Structure formats: structure tokens, C-alpha cells
Amino acid sequence: MTLRDRDLVSIQEARELVARASEAQKKIARFSQEQVDAVVEACASAAAEAAEPLARLAVEETGYGNVPDKIIKNQVGAVEVPRRIRGMKTVGILSHDTEKGIVEVASPVGVVAAIIPTTNPTSTAIYKTLISLKARNGVVASPHPNAKRCICETMALLARAAYKAGAPEGLVGCMSDPTVQGTQELMRLRDVGVILATGGAGLVRQAYSSGRPAYGVGPGNVPAYIERTADVREAVANIIAGKTFDYGTICSSEQSIVVDEAIRDQALEECRKQGAHFLSPDEAAKIGAMVLDPVRHVPNAKIVGQPATKLAALAGITVPPETRVLIARLEPHQVGREFPLSAEKLSPILAFYCVANSAAAIELCTRLLLFGGAGHTAAVHTQNEAVAREFGSAVPAFRVAVNTSAVHGSIGYSTNLFPAMTLGCGSPGGNITSDNIGPQHLMNIKRIAWRSRAIEHRTIPETQRLASPVGAAFSPPRSASGGTTSQPAPSGSSSSGGGPVVQPEPPAKAVAAAASAGSTGPDRALIAGIVARVFQQAGIPRSTGLQPVPSARSAPASSSASSGTASQAVPSAPSAPGAPSGPAPQAAASPKKDPAPAAPEIAAFVSESDVRMAVMRGQKIFIGPKTILTPSARDLASEHEGVLVETSCTRPGG
């Protein structure tokens, strides 16, 4: 049985093309940079040689634009794009930041679904294919049905050139029977890594809702502001050159002229000299009636890419044969759906506004952009750099061309912007990026990052902690019996708990001592030593907050030494030089008042070992609102009522 439904045929073709491109892409992913560049250069050379015949084929099939300008657009894709990406690394290590310890590695996205419009068919196909191949991706094009012949011919030419240069077969494909259903299937397939969607707003929305990553573009409603210091003759020449380029089929072509009142008459006269026909109110109404589709409010396909004389004839208007553009004069408040000539017009039709100053121009241009071109492109003509900066910073456009045509400037032909036929409009235009799309957007970047700082290992067993640099630095030496040994504190030093400072042994000795001890449980003294050393090195005062409590179960003074821990007694003050050694003579007995009770000493930090020591000695630990209390200490204290005493004091020592 033969499958005859066009939508099913188109869906099946999309699946087969993507499957072939995916297999081929896995092979080119292993190419060296030299091999990838050879494929790109071969495709670019073939496209450049065919720039004219492809341009003629596009005009014949679509009826949009003109051959000379379409040749230039093909050359932008076939010559300017390869020139800009020549030398760009897209294979292997992209960068190595030795200071930060980060290596970046290129990784292709897979298969690129390239949606090609009817307004710029062959140039867009060339451009999208070259940037996809540069990033080691496969590419499958879905042509606009009204331009499928010229687009398929372009893609076939590129596929042959890539294959001859060593690329795997099937890497470049094109749907020969595109339908809405087939294009939707193409954009949903799992092997599609990213979608490059150029077309109407509806198609871009479908791309974003397909479930696959997508770069879409929004419409343009480009204002061109001529400020009072501008070279008016040159400014008008640039604007008309942009508006008539391929008869206005590029979205970044100028749609409105905004001039300062001080140069209005000069600008009007210059427009007339350079081939503009100013429409009367009646003529403007006739042109406005056919500019937009009355239902969808998008440019009427009948007027897209047509010369000004043909547009006038369609509206029943008589104009001189040398007319290049049609201009309608509007008031600043005439912006919006009820004024169709203020919208995007993909043809040589312009609106003309006059404003008082640059502040009013910024306000008007902002409204024009928000009406139908948010985030896209604007142009300013001025000799005042401050005005150019202020205008560019204020208007909601991500490409602002200064003293050049908005079209040629935005696509990187007359500026140093990246040469592109897909211009992101950022979040104001509903796009994921505001960039001119290039190979850098069609690859993922892996980042290999080295450790820049040590981390605390809280769950490592004790023997491993002793062997680690952190454990070796803070562990006290161990005796052969498994206890700790203490050494006298250096002169002028202090200990965390009032006793001598514990000096660590070298890591090897500490590990050997730990191994000989054969301890399996947690060493509370070891933990206390680590905490004490950390606090000492950080300069944090630490007081145990222990206060003796008269109790029948108070331990004798010798119990501290027998327990194997550092003594908690505060050493007596040294004698003055030359004083006799031995106990100090007692002073003569005299009646004294009982001293006032000392304020309790508030502990800054309490660990489980502190609580255990207090229980053993029958002491209490006073804590305040700022005391750091470990969870294990709190749990142990809950088993021994009264060992922790809360007080309102907020600082150690009361």
C-alpha cells in the first residue's frame, strides 16, 4: 500500500532525515579542528560560487526582493560568516584558566533543526548550515513551502560539498515535502539538539513549545532617529538604502524615520531628493489599508518585498517611476494597531515623525519598538556621542546601529557585529538570547574544575583523619597506652581550657601511635584537642565555663591526671625575680569581709567532652544566649540534670 497523505509523508521524511543526520553527527563529533574547518570552507566556497544563480532562483520562486541584493545576502552567509568564524575553536579544549583551575571543553549539541523563511531563503540556509557544521552538528532544514525549491537546491549543494570534503553522508539534509505537521515533528524529535527558528511569530511559538531547546527571533519595527547634529544627507541616504535593500524583506530594515524639529524641513527635502514620495492623507489611507492582514495583523504577503512603484499601483496611486520609497507623515501619538503604517512593513514604506528633542525621540522610539519590535533593532544618526550612548542605552533594542543603515549594521555587514541572519531579541521579544546567533550558540561547553579550597570531613573515621593533612595538623600526640600526653605551654601562650597547650607530633608518628593504640571508638580527648587548636589558631576566646559545685561525688584533684586528659587547673602565677622560692608567707591575721560572689563565667563553646568532664567533676557549665552548644553536648546534658545552667549574660566571663 502506498502512503499518500502529505502530512504523514512529511512526518516520516523528518524522522528519516534526523536519524541519518544523527548517525553522521556522531562521526563528525570525532573530527579534528582541521577536518571540521575543511568541511566548512568547502561548503562556503561552493555557496559563494553559486551566490548569483541561487539568488535568481529565490526571486523567481518567491517573487520577493531583487537579484542584486539577494546576491549580497548570499555572500554575507557564504563569505562574511566563514571569515568571522575562521580560527574559532569548536573542538577540544577552548580555554584553560590556570589561576582558577578551570578547563573548558567544546561539545556539539547534535542535530540542528533549521527552519528557513521565504523572505531570505537561500542566504539563511547557507548561514545556518555553516554555523551548524562549524560546531560539529548535523543539520536538517525545513523550508517554507513557498521557497522549498530554492532552499532544497541550496541544501543539496552544501551537502555535496561537505561530503566531498570528507563529511559523513547524511550530515546535511532538507525536507523536500514540508508541511506544518512535518515541521512540528522535526522540532519534537529527541535527536534534535536545538532549533533555529526564523519565521513568523506563530512558528517561533511552536518552536519554543516543542519541548526541545530553541533559538527564535521576534519581529522588527525599527525606528531610525535623525538627531539635530547629524549629517542629514548621509543619514537619509543610509535609511533609504536600508529600507530598499531587497525591498525591505529583512526584519531589521527601517520602518519609521524620527527627526528633531530643528532639522525637519531639511530632512523632508533630502528625502524628496533621494527618491521618496510623500503620501497625501488619502494616499496614506489607501496604502495603510493594504499593509497589514486585517485578521492576523501581520504584514500582508501581497506587499512583502515589492518595489515602491508596484505598491503604489496596487493601491491605485500614481507616483513618479523613479520613486524608491513611499513615506507617510504621522503625528507622534499615532502609534498602535489603529495606525497600520506605524507597524512593521516588509516593503519600502516608511512612517515619518517629528519630535522636539532627543528625550521625545527616545520616548517615541520606545513606543514604536514595544508596539511591534521589542528587543530587535534601532538606529540613530548623530555627531554627538553622548546622544548616541543615551539613545542606545534607553531604547528597548539589543542592536543599535549608529550612523549606518539599520539593516546592514544589524547583520554585521557595515559593523563589527557577528554576521548573522538570525537576530535574537532577548526577553522583551520572547527570545532566549539577544545575540546574533553563531557557532558558539550551537555547542555545549564542559567545565573541568580543580579544587580551590579544602573542605571539612566530618564523617571520616579517626584513623583516616589522623592520616589526613587536617587531622595531622590538629591531632594531639598519643601515648602508647592510648591516652594523650601534654607538654608545657610555650612562654606567653594560653590554652583553650586553662591548661597547657597540646603540641602535635608529625603525622607519621601520630598515625603509628593511633595504630598501636587500636582504639575503635571516638576519642573525646582527641576531638577536644582539635577544637581547642582550631579556636586558638583562629583567635577565638574559649572558656569552658566550668564552676565547681560542692557535691559528695566531687572527684579528688588527682582524678584529672589519672583520666588521661590535660589538666583543667589554672597554673599559679610565677614568682617575681629575686623572690625566695617556696610557699608565700602568710600575712598577719586580720578581720576581712567575705568577698562578693564572682559572676559566673559564660562558656563561648560547649562540646560533648566538656559536658562529660563537668559531670565527672561534679561541676556546672554556665551558658548564655551566644554560647555555641553542639547537639551531642545538649543530648548528653539532658541525661544529667543541672549540669547546664542558662543565664542571661551574653559574654564570656559574665
DRENKOLMAR-962091 format. One record per residue (C-alpha): residue number from 1; x, y, z. Coordinates in Angstrom, 3 decimals. Layout:
BEGIN
    i        xx        yy        zz
  NUM         X         Y         Z
...
***
This chain:
BEGIN
    i        xx        yy        zz
    1     0.000     0.000     0.000
    2     1.387     3.413    -0.958
    3     1.322     6.153     1.649
    4    -0.264     9.204     0.017
    5    -1.212    11.594     2.827
    6     1.197    14.560     2.571
    7     1.303    15.191     6.293
    8     2.294    11.567     7.008
    9     4.865    11.590     4.212
   10     6.338    14.778     5.636
   11     6.435    13.397     9.179
   12     8.181    10.222     8.018
   13    10.696    12.220     5.989
   14    11.540    14.354     9.032
   15    12.195    11.239    11.110
   16    14.408     9.643     8.481
   17    16.435    12.789     7.831
   18    17.063    13.379    11.531
   19    18.035     9.717    12.058
   20    20.589     9.920     9.235
   21    21.917    13.273    10.420
   22    22.238    11.956    13.977
   23    24.345     8.979    12.882
   24    26.510    11.228    10.728
   25    26.887    13.721    13.549
   26    28.337    11.068    15.844
   27    31.119    10.657    13.281
   28    31.898    14.328    12.746
   29    31.945    14.749    16.538
   30    35.259    12.833    16.415
   31    36.756    15.113    13.735
   32    39.758    17.279    14.496
   33    39.507    21.052    14.247
   34    41.353    20.912    10.927
   35    38.890    18.401     9.495
   36    35.888    20.435    10.644
   37    37.319    23.630     9.181
   38    37.996    21.893     5.861
   39    34.319    20.871     5.622
   40    33.121    24.388     6.454
   41    35.463    26.020     3.938
   42    34.389    23.621     1.199
   43    30.707    24.411     1.798
   44    31.373    28.153     1.950
   45    33.327    28.077    -1.313
   46    30.547    26.179    -3.088
   47    27.906    28.600    -1.811
   48    29.925    31.665    -2.794
   49    30.332    30.368    -6.350
   50    26.575    29.776    -6.582
   51    25.540    33.088    -4.952
   52    24.077    34.547    -8.148
   53    22.179    31.513    -9.525
   54    20.740    30.845    -6.071
   55    19.633    34.475    -5.802
   56    17.881    34.297    -9.174
   57    16.186    31.054    -8.205
   58    14.927    32.618    -4.942
   59    13.418    35.662    -6.686
   60    11.814    33.530    -9.391
   61    10.198    31.169    -6.900
   62     9.101    33.577    -4.166
   63     8.596    36.838    -6.063
   64    10.193    38.687    -3.135
   65    13.116    41.103    -3.357
   66    15.582    41.580    -6.173
   67    18.522    39.625    -7.531
   68    21.408    42.083    -6.828
   69    20.533    42.400    -3.150
   70    19.892    38.676    -2.758
   71    23.383    38.066    -4.164
   72    24.790    40.302    -1.418
   73    22.792    38.425     1.235
   74    24.096    35.095    -0.087
   75    27.621    36.490     0.110
   76    27.062    37.562     3.714
   77    26.349    33.911     4.506
   78    28.982    32.384     2.224
   79    31.826    34.891     2.690
   80    31.347    37.064     5.787
   81    30.257    34.268     8.121
   82    33.208    31.954     7.262
   83    35.579    34.906     7.581
   84    34.332    35.648    11.084
   85    34.365    32.040    12.335
   86    37.715    31.193    10.725
   87    40.074    30.406    13.577
   88    37.259    29.947    16.107
   89    37.901    26.853    18.240
   90    34.971    24.441    18.382
   91    36.864    21.176    19.025
   92    38.604    20.060    22.207
   93    39.855    22.488    24.848
   94    38.541    26.005    24.330
   95    40.305    27.635    27.262
   96    42.388    26.817    30.333
   97    42.305    29.249    33.244
   98    45.303    28.164    35.307
   99    44.608    30.722    38.028
  100    41.050    29.483    38.640
  101    41.797    25.865    37.736
  102    39.058    25.559    35.093
  103    39.324    23.904    31.684
  104    36.532    24.459    29.129
  105    35.869    21.781    26.508
  106    33.603    22.046    23.441
  107    30.752    19.573    22.957
  108    28.320    19.619    19.980
  109    24.559    19.730    20.562
  110    23.690    17.032    17.993
  111    21.291    17.815    15.144
  112    20.133    21.360    14.375
  113    16.575    21.773    13.065
  114    16.847    24.793    10.756
  115    13.532    26.473     9.936
  116    14.072    28.607     6.786
  117    11.798    31.567     5.850
  118    10.561    32.626     2.439
  119    11.858    36.210     2.710
  120    15.571    35.304     2.938
  121    15.596    31.662     1.817
  122    18.976    30.847     0.289
  123    21.067    33.191     2.439
  124    19.529    31.832     5.657
  125    20.075    28.227     4.521
  126    23.765    28.934     3.831
  127    24.298    30.758     7.106
  128    22.555    28.183     9.334
  129    24.324    25.260     7.695
  130    27.801    26.763     8.073
  131    27.444    27.671    11.752
  132    25.957    24.222    12.474
  133    28.822    22.379    10.784
  134    31.417    24.601    12.470
  135    30.123    23.382    15.841
  136    30.229    19.701    14.626
  137    26.469    19.330    14.357
  138    24.244    17.771    11.762
  139    21.581    19.989    10.190
  140    18.128    19.294     8.744
  141    16.279    22.172     7.073
  142    12.533    22.665     6.956
  143    11.914    25.121     4.085
  144     8.974    27.458     3.793
  145     6.591    25.770     1.310
  146     6.717    28.828    -0.961
  147    10.513    28.624    -1.202
  148    11.204    24.901    -0.966
  149    12.786    24.588    -4.432
  150    15.493    27.210    -3.934
  151    16.106    26.124    -0.319
  152    16.386    22.423    -1.200
  153    18.755    23.295    -4.058
  154    20.926    25.294    -1.658
  155    20.998    22.497     0.943
  156    21.787    19.874    -1.713
  157    24.715    21.971    -2.948
  158    26.061    22.265     0.614
  159    25.552    18.541     1.274
  160    27.580    17.603    -1.801
  161    30.399    19.970    -0.881
  162    30.518    18.639     2.694
  163    30.618    15.016     1.529
  164    33.441    15.725    -0.939
  165    35.419    17.354     1.880
  166    35.174    14.198     3.998
  167    31.989    14.743     5.998
  168    29.822    11.658     6.607
  169    26.870    11.208     4.283
  170    23.529    12.438     5.636
  171    25.062    15.191     7.771
  172    23.169    17.876     5.814
  173    19.512    17.254     4.903
  174    16.417    19.084     3.697
  175    12.721    18.201     3.772
  176    11.512    18.018     0.183
  177     7.814    17.953     1.112
  178     7.433    20.328     4.059
  179     4.091    20.587     5.839
  180     3.045    22.091     9.148
  181     2.795    18.586    10.620
  182     6.200    17.579     9.260
  183     7.874    20.699    10.647
  184     6.251    20.144    14.036
  185     7.534    16.554    14.058
  186    11.025    17.753    13.133
  187    11.062    20.149    16.073
  188     9.860    17.458    18.527
  189    12.310    14.656    17.681
  190    14.585    13.584    20.530
  191    17.746    13.581    18.393
  192    17.264    17.289    17.621
  193    19.628    19.167    19.900
  194    18.421    22.684    19.134
  195    16.005    24.521    16.835
  196    16.941    27.616    14.823
  197    13.555    29.129    14.073
  198    13.291    32.027    11.615
  199     9.779    32.911    10.534
  200     6.511    34.293    11.813
  201     5.542    34.669    15.457
  202     3.355    31.547    15.312
  203     6.202    29.364    14.101
  204     8.551    30.711    16.758
  205     5.953    29.942    19.459
  206     5.683    26.375    18.139
  207     9.449    26.034    18.325
  208     9.507    27.173    21.949
  209     6.648    24.829    22.870
  210     8.140    21.789    21.100
  211     9.985    20.543    24.152
  212    13.394    20.993    22.511
  213    15.831    23.891    23.060
  214    15.194    26.668    20.534
  215    16.558    29.980    19.307
  216    13.739    32.042    17.866
  217    13.557    35.605    16.634
  218    10.887    38.212    17.015
  219     9.529    40.769    14.540
  220    11.236    44.110    13.947
  221     9.644    47.547    13.925
  222    12.846    49.528    13.561
  223    12.864    53.295    14.216
  224    15.683    55.460    12.804
  225    16.291    58.700    14.720
  226    17.997    61.658    12.965
  227    19.287    63.966    15.706
  228    19.900    67.692    15.057
  229    23.716    67.335    14.827
  230    23.557    64.585    12.191
  231    24.751    64.829     8.592
  232    21.191    64.862     7.269
  233    22.034    63.991     3.663
  234    24.074    60.945     4.702
  235    21.513    59.884     7.303
  236    18.675    59.921     4.772
  237    20.828    58.056     2.257
  238    21.577    55.316     4.833
  239    17.935    54.979     5.844
  240    16.653    54.700     2.268
  241    19.475    52.290     1.373
  242    18.430    50.053     4.262
  243    14.721    50.293     3.559
  244    15.093    49.462    -0.141
  245    17.655    46.647     0.406
  246    15.979    43.594    -1.130
  247    12.797    45.705    -0.959
  248    12.613    45.602     2.810
  249    12.437    41.830     3.352
  250    14.863    41.779     6.305
  251    13.224    42.285     9.716
  252    15.867    44.816    10.775
  253    15.062    47.220     7.937
  254    13.899    50.706     8.948
  255    10.161    51.194     9.463
  256     9.985    54.785    10.735
  257    12.022    57.994    10.499
  258    12.066    60.172    13.619
  259    13.653    63.650    13.237
  260    14.292    66.615    15.508
  261    12.033    69.572    14.786
  262    15.080    71.789    14.193
  263    16.021    69.804    11.052
  264    12.551    68.720     9.897
  265    12.437    70.759     6.687
  266    15.966    69.761     5.757
  267    15.148    66.074     6.289
  268    11.929    66.305     4.248
  269    13.724    67.948     1.341
  270    16.543    65.417     1.452
  271    14.057    62.537     1.336
  272    12.407    64.010    -1.769
  273    15.790    64.459    -3.453
  274    16.687    60.811    -2.838
  275    13.560    59.253    -4.371
  276    10.873    59.426    -1.671
  277     7.228    60.063    -2.493
  278     5.306    61.635     0.385
  279     1.778    60.277     0.556
  280    -1.200    62.570     0.881
  281    -3.689    61.721     3.672
  282    -5.909    59.978     1.119
  283    -2.988    58.026    -0.384
  284    -1.748    57.107     3.092
  285    -5.160    55.665     3.926
  286    -5.113    53.509     0.770
  287    -1.587    52.216     1.478
  288    -2.416    51.655     5.157
  289    -5.449    49.576     4.225
  290    -3.317    47.011     2.417
  291    -0.212    46.955     4.644
  292    -1.479    44.501     7.280
  293    -3.580    41.368     7.191
  294    -6.866    42.607     8.737
  295    -7.341    39.428    10.789
  296    -3.849    38.423    11.947
  297    -2.341    41.946    11.982
  298     0.873    40.751    10.296
  299     2.403    42.108     7.062
  300     0.221    41.349     4.068
  301     2.037    38.786     1.909
  302     0.957    40.641    -1.243
  303     3.065    43.704    -0.413
  304     6.155    41.957     1.080
  305     9.369    42.521    -0.858
  306     7.790    44.562    -3.675
  307     9.194    47.807    -5.187
  308     7.564    51.120    -4.282
  309     6.142    51.675    -7.777
  310     4.376    48.318    -7.677
  311     2.953    49.047    -4.239
  312     1.574    52.357    -5.483
  313    -0.023    50.650    -8.470
  314    -1.642    48.044    -6.196
  315    -3.168    50.877    -4.156
  316    -4.275    52.818    -7.228
  317    -1.781    55.628    -6.668
  318     0.262    57.336    -9.374
  319     3.902    58.036    -8.466
  320     6.988    59.026   -10.493
  321     8.790    55.992   -11.998
  322    11.979    56.829   -10.089
  323    10.201    56.529    -6.719
  324    12.220    54.388    -4.283
  325    10.175    54.646    -1.092
  326     6.701    55.719    -0.016
  327     6.572    57.904     3.110
  328     3.518    58.777     5.212
  329     3.722    61.675     7.695
  330     2.284    60.752    11.101
  331     1.923    62.549    14.435
  332     3.857    61.264    17.499
  333     0.672    59.956    19.114
  334    -0.216    57.871    16.042
  335     1.346    54.575    17.146
  336    -0.577    51.346    17.543
  337    -2.904    48.892    15.866
  338    -5.307    51.580    14.643
  339    -2.394    53.157    12.728
  340    -1.120    50.339    10.456
  341     1.634    52.484     8.954
  342     3.288    52.617    12.400
  343     3.784    48.832    12.316
  344     6.404    46.598    10.642
  345     6.106    46.829     6.859
  346     8.332    44.338     4.987
  347     8.393    46.625     1.960
  348     9.714    50.115     1.011
  349     7.119    52.030     3.061
  350     8.139    54.398     5.873
  351     6.396    56.468     8.520
  352     7.799    59.954     9.228
  353     7.597    61.571    12.698
  354     8.832    64.913    14.041
  355     9.756    65.466    17.713
  356    11.024    68.373    19.829
  357    14.268    66.850    21.093
  358    16.195    63.662    21.863
  359    14.163    62.922    25.007
  360    10.951    62.973    22.962
  361    12.647    60.853    20.291
  362    13.610    58.196    22.845
  363    10.051    58.114    24.166
  364     8.545    57.749    20.671
  365    11.086    55.142    19.504
  366    10.420    53.142    22.649
  367     6.691    53.067    21.901
  368     7.329    52.030    18.296
  369     9.574    49.164    19.406
  370     7.169    47.971    22.067
  371     4.332    48.050    19.554
  372     5.936    45.527    17.236
  373     9.703    45.147    17.548
  374    10.689    44.856    21.220
  375    14.320    43.851    21.634
  376    15.159    43.879    17.922
  377    16.972    46.827    16.292
  378    17.063    50.623    16.227
  379    19.249    53.208    14.504
  380    20.491    56.672    15.455
  381    22.231    59.274    13.269
  382    24.175    61.905    15.220
  383    27.573    63.555    15.596
  384    27.090    63.733    19.364
  385    28.498    60.601    21.000
  386    26.665    61.314    24.252
  387    23.349    61.318    22.381
  388    24.213    58.007    20.705
  389    25.044    56.443    24.073
  390    21.930    57.829    25.754
  391    19.668    56.706    22.914
  392    21.241    53.253    22.703
  393    21.022    52.724    26.448
  394    17.405    53.847    26.722
  395    15.537    52.217    23.819
  396    14.404    48.546    24.151
  397    16.520    47.239    21.270
  398    19.562    44.961    21.524
  399    21.179    46.166    18.311
  400    21.544    49.932    17.892
  401    23.234    50.956    14.650
  402    24.983    54.341    14.764
  403    25.385    56.404    11.561
  404    24.703    53.452     9.287
  405    21.791    51.553     7.796
  406    19.911    49.557    10.425
  407    19.810    46.532     8.091
  408    23.478    46.454     7.168
  409    24.552    47.326    10.695
  410    22.429    44.705    12.452
  411    23.543    41.769    10.289
  412    27.213    42.681    10.689
  413    27.758    43.912     7.115
  414    28.613    47.550     7.952
  415    29.519    47.000    11.632
  416    31.648    44.524    13.552
  417    28.646    42.652    14.923
  418    28.656    38.923    14.209
  419    27.356    38.399    10.633
  420    24.030    36.645    11.062
  421    20.597    36.151     9.568
  422    19.107    35.123    12.935
  423    18.955    38.070    15.356
  424    17.824    37.341    18.903
  425    15.504    39.838    20.601
  426    16.044    38.741    24.214
  427    13.291    38.543    26.792
  428    11.385    41.643    25.525
  429    10.908    39.835    22.194
  430    10.194    36.474    23.827
  431    13.604    35.046    22.845
  432    16.185    33.169    24.890
  433    19.075    35.375    23.719
  434    19.709    38.889    22.437
  435    22.754    37.819    20.397
  436    23.404    37.455    16.712
  437    23.423    33.651    16.577
  438    26.729    31.920    15.751
  439    28.513    28.588    16.289
  440    29.070    29.493    19.933
  441    25.317    29.092    20.483
  442    25.264    25.638    18.879
  443    27.626    23.818    21.212
  444    27.658    22.925    24.866
  445    30.688    23.737    26.985
  446    32.015    21.278    29.540
  447    33.924    22.705    32.500
  448    36.554    20.677    34.342
  449    37.204    22.380    37.685
  450    40.035    21.678    40.146
  451    39.688    22.079    43.927
  452    40.343    25.654    45.047
  453    39.843    25.199    48.822
  454    39.800    22.309    51.278
  455    36.552    21.077    52.793
  456    35.799    19.757    56.290
  457    35.436    15.972    56.512
  458    33.091    15.393    59.420
  459    32.377    11.691    58.925
  460    35.856    10.306    58.153
  461    36.977     7.574    60.607
  462    39.528     8.657    63.208
  463    42.473     6.729    61.754
  464    41.901     8.303    58.325
  465    41.557    11.744    59.899
  466    44.900    11.309    61.635
  467    46.487    10.467    58.298
  468    44.937    13.468    56.533
  469    46.604    16.914    56.466
  470    43.770    18.385    58.565
  471    43.937    15.623    61.169
  472    47.732    15.758    61.317
  473    47.663    19.477    61.918
  474    45.244    19.390    64.829
  475    45.621    15.942    66.487
  476    47.418    15.762    69.850
  477    50.163    13.134    70.245
  478    49.058     9.860    71.755
  479    50.822     7.767    74.370
  480    51.448     4.063    73.977
  481    48.596     3.352    76.368
  482    46.127     5.145    74.186
  483    45.886     8.349    76.246
  484    47.162    11.767    75.393
  485    50.348    13.380    76.531
  486    50.711    17.014    77.330
  487    53.737    19.258    77.086
  488    54.344    22.563    78.834
  489    52.916    25.554    77.031
  490    55.456    27.902    75.436
  491    56.115    31.111    77.299
  492    53.368    33.684    76.795
  493    50.910    31.232    75.272
  494    47.497    30.262    76.599
  495    45.405    27.160    76.327
  496    41.761    26.886    75.439
  497    40.685    25.300    78.675
  498    43.118    26.884    81.103
  499    45.649    24.026    80.805
  500    48.864    23.649    78.813
  501    48.842    23.799    75.007
  502    48.968    20.388    73.363
  503    51.756    20.131    70.774
  504    51.103    17.845    67.779
  505    53.536    15.217    66.636
  506    54.427    14.741    62.963
  507    51.657    12.936    61.015
  508    53.612     9.688    60.679
  509    54.150     9.383    64.429
  510    50.530    10.229    65.137
  511    49.328     7.530    62.752
  512    51.698     4.989    64.271
  513    50.535     5.853    67.743
  514    46.914     5.534    66.677
  515    47.574     2.170    65.063
  516    49.339     0.835    68.168
  517    46.529     2.032    70.377
  518    43.984     0.027    68.388
  519    41.143     2.267    69.507
  520    37.863     1.790    67.658
  521    35.542     4.240    69.437
  522    35.587     8.040    69.237
  523    38.382     9.666    71.219
  524    36.705    12.503    73.131
  525    40.035    13.988    74.166
  526    41.184    13.978    70.557
  527    38.066    15.872    69.469
  528    38.513    18.371    72.298
  529    42.131    18.889    71.260
  530    41.161    19.572    67.678
  531    38.514    22.085    68.709
  532    40.935    23.787    71.098
  533    43.621    24.085    68.436
  534    41.169    25.462    65.850
  535    39.921    28.090    68.297
  536    43.482    29.002    69.259
  537    44.648    29.441    65.657
  538    41.511    31.429    64.745
  539    41.997    33.713    67.743
  540    38.598    32.831    69.197
  541    38.492    33.048    73.013
  542    37.136    29.844    74.504
  543    36.152    29.316    78.084
  544    34.813    26.078    79.455
  545    32.517    27.953    81.821
  546    33.083    25.203    84.441
  547    32.280    26.185    88.003
  548    32.957    23.891    90.996
  549    29.841    22.684    92.731
  550    30.067    21.252    96.262
  551    28.984    17.681    95.937
  552    29.552    14.398    97.673
  553    30.605    12.928    94.345
  554    33.271    15.579    93.617
  555    36.361    13.883    92.201
  556    39.707    14.241    94.006
  557    42.296    16.558    92.500
  558    44.323    13.590    91.267
  559    41.417    12.296    89.181
  560    42.222    14.778    86.432
  561    45.701    13.369    85.984
  562    44.510     9.772    86.092
  563    41.870    10.404    83.460
  564    44.473    10.913    80.760
  565    43.320    14.406    79.797
  566    45.015    17.784    80.068
  567    44.721    19.392    83.499
  568    41.913    21.905    83.940
  569    43.675    23.711    86.852
  570    44.842    27.242    86.198
  571    48.637    27.409    86.801
  572    49.816    29.685    89.586
  573    51.399    32.991    88.715
  574    55.232    32.938    88.509
  575    57.287    34.494    91.314
  576    58.790    37.900    90.958
  577    62.512    37.917    90.050
  578    64.701    37.509    93.119
  579    61.908    36.351    95.383
  580    62.570    33.251    97.505
  581    61.108    30.048    96.286
  582    58.572    28.061    98.197
  583    55.213    28.902    99.641
  584    54.492    32.541   100.264
  585    54.476    33.613   103.909
  586    51.071    34.111   105.313
  587    50.095    37.639   106.277
  588    49.074    38.517   109.765
  589    45.527    37.570   110.521
  590    43.159    40.496   110.245
  591    39.409    40.594   110.017
  592    38.150    40.626   106.442
  593    34.755    40.864   104.870
  594    33.506    37.945   102.856
  595    34.234    38.684    99.177
  596    31.264    39.233    96.872
  597    30.362    36.133    94.868
  598    32.060    36.178    91.463
  599    29.870    36.365    88.394
  600    29.623    33.048    86.597
  601    31.928    32.580    83.631
  602    29.856    32.050    80.455
  603    31.172    29.416    78.058
  604    31.658    30.505    74.443
  605    31.609    26.929    73.116
  606    30.479    23.675    74.724
  607    31.181    20.248    73.281
  608    30.192    16.779    74.428
  609    33.582    16.304    76.083
  610    33.074    19.497    78.129
  611    29.761    18.168    79.427
  612    31.276    14.773    80.190
  613    34.131    16.430    82.124
  614    31.689    18.571    84.107
  615    29.621    15.505    85.046
  616    32.733    13.639    86.152
  617    33.916    16.540    88.321
  618    30.524    17.492    89.664
  619    30.683    20.932    88.080
  620    28.240    23.134    86.225
  621    28.640    24.841    82.865
  622    27.098    28.283    82.527
  623    25.776    29.117    79.060
  624    24.345    32.313    77.618
  625    22.379    33.310    74.506
  626    25.566    33.439    72.418
  627    27.060    30.154    73.580
  628    27.712    27.663    70.799
  629    26.318    24.322    72.034
  630    26.842    21.187    69.939
  631    23.845    18.844    69.537
  632    25.746    15.961    71.151
  633    26.561    18.153    74.157
  634    22.904    19.094    74.570
  635    21.827    15.459    74.351
  636    24.332    14.359    76.974
  637    23.399    17.246    79.268
  638    19.739    16.231    79.097
  639    20.729    12.949    80.775
  640    22.385    14.827    83.696
  641    20.010    17.409    85.077
  642    21.597    20.624    86.285
  643    24.931    20.342    84.524
  644    23.988    23.151    82.080
  645    22.859    26.418    83.652
  646    21.344    29.053    81.381
  647    21.966    32.699    82.289
  648    21.072    35.999    80.695
  649    24.700    37.095    80.434
  650    25.809    37.462    76.818
  651    29.578    37.421    77.004
  652    32.161    35.008    78.391
  653    33.201    35.791    81.920
  654    29.787    37.248    82.900
***
